[in-house]
Structure formats: C-alpha cells, structure tokens
C-alpha cells in the first residue's frame, strides 16, 4: 500500500538500528525496529525534559517550519517545543484553508518555503494525502502532523510510548479503540502501529462511524461497547466532531454518550488495571465522562501530552540531524 | 485526389465479420473496392499504392464519449488539439459531451460546435446536446430541434440525471425523437463527498468512498423507467459487476438498453490511486479487481456494447492538488487503441470483437454510418500494428492535457496511419522520431 515514508527510498540499516527514511508521512510501512528505535530515543528525551536544563544542541543551526493548514494548538506547540529543546530554530506558519483557493496554493506555499532552505517541514492539512503531495515537492524532510482522515504518526508513537512506559512491551496487549474511527487519522495510525508491534486491536463504534473494509486491517469489530472493552488493557477514546453528532452520523449527543461514552460502568468490563487514553481535546460528556478522564490512576491523558514532546524530539533528531548522510538525497 | 490502394493488409471489418488478408481501394474519399483480391493495375500511374505490410486495416475508431474543452476552457483542449489527438489514436468519429462553457443546450450552440469541428475537418464530430437546460436536471431542452440539427443523443454529461420524473419525461420524449438518453449512472447522494471506491483501499488512504451500488441503483431505477416509457437508454462508463449484470438481464428482457465502458475500467483497478495518484481519479471511481474482471467479461460477452475513451482533459492545476480536490478524468484518445488491445493480448477477446466495440458497436448506438469497410462508405480508416510494443509517453500526446494514468506504462499496439474520407490525417512515418524507442525498418 502507500509507502508511509519516502517514496523510492530503500531502508539503509548499515549502522544497525537507526530510522532509515527521509520523511515520516505515516506509520503504515514502518517496521518494528523503526518504531522501537524512535521509542527508545524518545525515552531518553523524557528524562531530558524533566531536568531543569532541557536544552541540547543536536539541531543547532537547523530550521524547522511548522506549516499548519488546519487549526491546532497542542500538536503545533508540542512540535515547537521539541524543536527548540533540540536547539533548532522553529517558525510557525498557519495558513487558513478557508481563505486559500483550495489546494492550488499548497504547492505554491511548499515551493516558497522550500526556497528558504528549511531542514524540516511539519505539516498538518485537512485533506488526506496533502502531506504526501507536499513531500514530493520539497527538498527537506517532511513530518506529517495529521492529514485528513489518513494518518497522524507522531500521535501513534506518543501513544505507544505512554503505553510502553506503564505496561512494558506492546506485544500481546489488548487495545480497544472507541469512537469515530471513520474520520480518525489517529485511529488509523494507531491501528497500524499497534498491529506492527504485536498488540491486538478491537475497534468499538456504531456502524455509521466505522469505515468500509476496516476488518481487513486485522482488527476485531464491536458495536457493543461493554463487549468491546471486555478484558482489554487499554481503552483509547477518539474525539467525535460536533458536526457529526447532530443526526448525520449519530442521532444525538445524548444517545451517543449513552452507548459509547466512556464512564466507570462501561469501564468495568475492561481489566481492573486498564488504562484510558484520549488524543485530546476531549468532549467531556460526549465520548468521555469527566470523572473517568480525571481519574489519576486510570487516565494516561496527561502523560500522553508529555510523551508527545519527547517523541517529536526523537523524530526530529532522526530525520534532521542526519541530513548530511547519504540517504538524504534530494529526490 | 488520386485513388489509393491499400494492399497486403489484414482487413478487419466487424460489420461483415471479416478478418482476412486483402486489399482496399479508395476512390473519391470512399471505399471503392474491398476484398481478398482487389484487381487494380498497379502499374497504372494514377493509383497511389500503399503496402500495408500485413498490418491491420480497420474502420476508423468511433469514440462515443469525449469531452471537448472548446468553447470555454481552451487552455485544456481546443477543437484543433482534440482532433489531432483523435487521429493520432486512430479515431475518426467523435461524439462530444455538452459540458462546455457555455453548455450546449441550444440549437445555435450545437451548430457552433458542428461548424467549429468542420473547420478543423480531420474527423467526424457528432455533438450530444444537453438533456436539460444548463445541465441543471430540471427543464428539458428543445430535443426535437436539437436532433434535427444533428444532436446524436441527449445527456447531462458528467452529471447524473437524478430526478426520476425528469428522467421519465426525457426518455418518453426522446423516444419520439429517436435518440438515446445517455446517463452518468451514479446515485448522487451516495457519491456526494466520495472520491474513491468505497472499501479497504479508500479507508487506508483516508479518502471518502463511493459504494459500488451507487451505480446499479441509478441503472435499476432508469431501467424501470425504460419499461414504463419504452425509451432508448444508454448507461455510460459502467464500472461494476452488479450494474453489468443488471444490463445483461435488461437486454435479455428485450429492453432497448445499451452501455459503454472506458479502458481504465478494464485495465486498472482501485489500487491505481495508491500514493494519491490524482491522474487515476476518475468518475465513477476505479473499482475493485472483481469489478474490473466483470467489465472485461461484459465486453467479451457483448453486454457492454462499446469502449469509449471518456476523454477528459484536465490541466496541471486541476490535478496537482490533494486527491479529494482533484478534478476527475483522464485523457484517453491516444491510449484508446493500445489499452483496448490489452484485451486481445491477455486472451479475453478476439481482435475482431475488440474492434467491433470500438467501431460498429458505438456507431449502432448513435445511428451512425461509420465503422465499416463497405463499398460506398466513407473511407475512414485506421492502419495499425496490434502487437507492436510501445511505452505510453504522455509528453508526446497531441492533446493539450497530459493527465493519463497510463503514462510510462508498456502496452502493445500502435497506430500507423489514420485516414479520414480518403485523406491521410495521421502518418507515423512523417512524425518526429520517438527518442525512447528505436524503430525497426518498415515491412519488417
């Protein structure tokens, strides 16, 4: 299927274990060792970020541009912090999609920025495949910070790191992904990553929020939340966009919360030590009950944010700091 | 003009079920003699003799679904570039969709297109007229007068005629006029946000899908209306197994129903869009492998009457965008023959049958004289080599637009000469040499 990484680039593992690609466009296509490598590096950055002096010089002299065609505060801030803590120069560019004439300026913007010789572009766009298209047109590394309903690879990596630090290796874990799988790039990236790492994934959603052919991804499909959560180690909740709750995909917020909102009662079906995750921002009272979200013993939500910075540092380091090496050819 | 003798040819005339060695004599733009042994005194000075070297000589292809971009979008295609592309592809008869700017929904506009086409004069151009005013799907056009002015059929182009009452009346009225109504068969509410075939591939790419049943739903509805009205109905570019089965049953029932498909629906499947290749974005979307096979089988058993290129020029700005924002369509005139011949090379169909779907098949649907090698018919001919390996190179297309999903792909079959009313309008020997392929000496 789609090459998640760099079209036409063969992995180079001559030094054993590094991340061998030029871009990070998606999780699909990565191997277990690629992911382990990034998570191991990220683990180190978690410790660095907890010290008083958080700054290193790995990316000194390198320029990163956060290019966001879709609103985002957390992901953009997380990438910005990651870049700055590695000593790079970070510039934020927000392009409002409503004001531009469709994708026409996507290539124009890419070419303009490319002429300024950045070392990495971090891109978010509302259209699936937009980041892929942009990566074909520029000479620097491109990191997908979320494209349409396609992928959000750093989210899946940070989720994996958060799980690994609490539960150990992902292999054999039972993970339930609940909610709007159909429109979720987070769900797709997580399904790919968890499957690659040997975890078992179930998706839990009403049929209107499940994309066609999802069973071909090697996941178990559930419409009943309690059955879907039975015996699982991790409950991953997805955000449901407000415009999809009002009769078009589900009848109402009230009905959705009743059948698919995570509360303590439904959570009882999961293992007693099951952990709860959410990519944020949460709709309290829609997909998740406040009490559950704030349960310090069960909720990984705050840790996810912390892991986000570390994982993004690992990705930036892997892509940008090695750009003098042979794989970084401009193709 | 001197009479021309095409000798030493493999004659292919699907109308006469003829596939044999022979010769063909053209005099005054028409076929004067044809057969295994045409007697002409070759020494006679006033006859030009062309040795076909055993290549196939067939009626010029009839492409019943072409989008011209003139008037209105001449930066994508003009009538000149369209006809140049057609003859390079061996096509001598075109039927053009009314979705230009302005829309062809009025007698004066239809006559403008005909005049424009005649001024270029390299192929026959038969315009369709809009079925409804402004392609809005509401008010019917002046079908009687449009038919009198030469409209070969009525269609809303790339838009489905969605309203059942409108479709019912169009079929009724068109039956009086004696022209088919050509439908873009897709239930619009199921296709609204979609840009890819619904299923695993679209889901992996995060693209909104269009279910395969959107096609058969519209066709089944229309077939019910055909039973009611006894109108003539043609489903364009069928792409799914279930739709083809529905048409197969309707034909068995005796309804006046026909359909066509385009080469991408039997040569490609949905995997062609992987990596967000917008050149493979078409409407309807490329389908599953099972559907692709069903299209090939439908062509082979005659359920699908015609192969049309569904030529849809798009400029770079319409395709170099994220997939869902890309305009659908491919340029198809110059790949129509080699891609269709793939059906011969993979053993799906006999050569004569493929040529039938490209000539007499569409000509019959539109009531045209074209597509046969009969004595007295216009000498619209294509001379081609069916087995010659080629690499499709969009940069060499005569079409102004290069949006082909087959660019760079190997294929077999090459047009050597195209003749329109006895006049050579395309000759590969006088083309600049293709730097990417070495040419063997002629008569090899």
Interface residues (C-beta under 8 A of the other chain):
Chain A: X1 X2 X3 X7 X28 X102 X103 X104 X106 X107 X125 X127 X128 X129 X130 X132 X133 X147 X148 X149 X150 X151 X185 X188 X211 X212 X213 X214 X216 X217
Chain B: X198 X199 X200 X201 X202 X203 X204 X205 X206 X207 X208 X209 X211 X274 X275 X276 X317 X320 X321 X322 X323 X324 X325
